[in-house]
């Protein structure tokens, strides 16, 4: 007899985290794509899908030294901020989130070139992580604008990824 242990999901049952992520994706799809007052023209969408991965690759190659230097400086000065206090104690976490976002975007590139949905989802998760970093830096306006703009463009081109 197969008994369900309380607190555990049965096989095939979505986890609460997975369900929440799906609800967020549905929310963005509904309000930033289906109910959006305007949509990108088809040629603009095709241009983004065709050249976006190349532009992302170039920007990532140019920004990698800056990201690594910033992470190194953040780590080097971390003990001083503990001793003397910091106006933003979560800067190390923000740096790690930025690095995680960068890694997800790098991992997404092969899928974006192949136009696979998995590549699109990695960029989507990267944008969410970047938004969390904005929120942690108490940059509410930046959080709202960057999240809305990135999600709008992502959901406008999602139909090109299968």
C-alpha angles and dihedrals in degrees: 000000000000111000124192112234111222112255094025126103121231117237111285094021111121116243117241090248093051090047091051092050090050090049090052091049090049090049093052092044092051100044102030099038117016097036096031112128092228137018133209115262114259093247090053091051091049091048092052092048093047101043102021096086091051092049090047091050092052093046091047092051091050095045099045095085090049093049093049092047092049092049090048093050091046091053092045093053097040095096091051092053090052092051099041100027127244134233087223112035093176097064092111090054090049090052092050091049089051090051091048090051090050092050092049091051091049090050090049096056098084090049092047091053089050091043093234122161089231090063090049091050092052090054089047091053090046090054090050091051090049089052091052089052089052090050092050090052087057090240096142096167091048090047093053096043098043093045094048095045096044093046092046092055094041094052092043090060099034093099089067092063120077 
